[in-house]
Amino acid sequence: MTNDPNSMLNTFKDALAPVTEALKGFQPDVPDAARDFVKRGASAAKQHAAELHSSAEKMTGAIETAVAGSLSETVKAARGVQQAIYEDTEALLSGLDRLASAKSLTEAVEIQSDLIRSRGEAVAARAKSATEYAGKLFADGTKTLRDTFAEATQFNRKVG
């Protein structure tokens, strides 16, 4: 027995020659119904793929909008913090100037009380503003998230 790959291949071809010869003339017809079925399936798959792509684009856009909005709001909040620091520093320095101009201990205590009261009012106003701002951001973010998932769920019902 020889181990030559070509002779083994030729032996295999010779053994299958009658089957190969019999299949040469075999060309079955594909029924029209089968071709139509495949065409309809391919058309439906294309439509579903287009809808899936469209929904993915919408969700990506919604996520992009949410991220851009978050970034914008973060920058806005950072500016607000910077402004608050500036205002507090300005108030402190102004208060020190006023305290330095006090001519008596009673006047100094009165100035200090006024400064504490005005800074307390400023802190309370900032806290109220921050709470309202956070509530608005949360409501807007929740609405965007709810709308995005509603669209995705609606698409899944159509496709599924």
Secondary structure, 3 states (H helix, E strand, C coil): CCCCHHHHHHHHHHHHHHHHHHHHCCCCCCCHHHHHHHHHHHHHHHHHHHHHHHHHHHHHHHHHHHHHHHHHHHHHHHHHHHHHHHHHHHHHHHHHHHHHCCCCHHHHHHHHHHHHHHHHHHHHHHHHHHHHHHHHHHHHHHHHHHHHHHHHHHHHHHHC
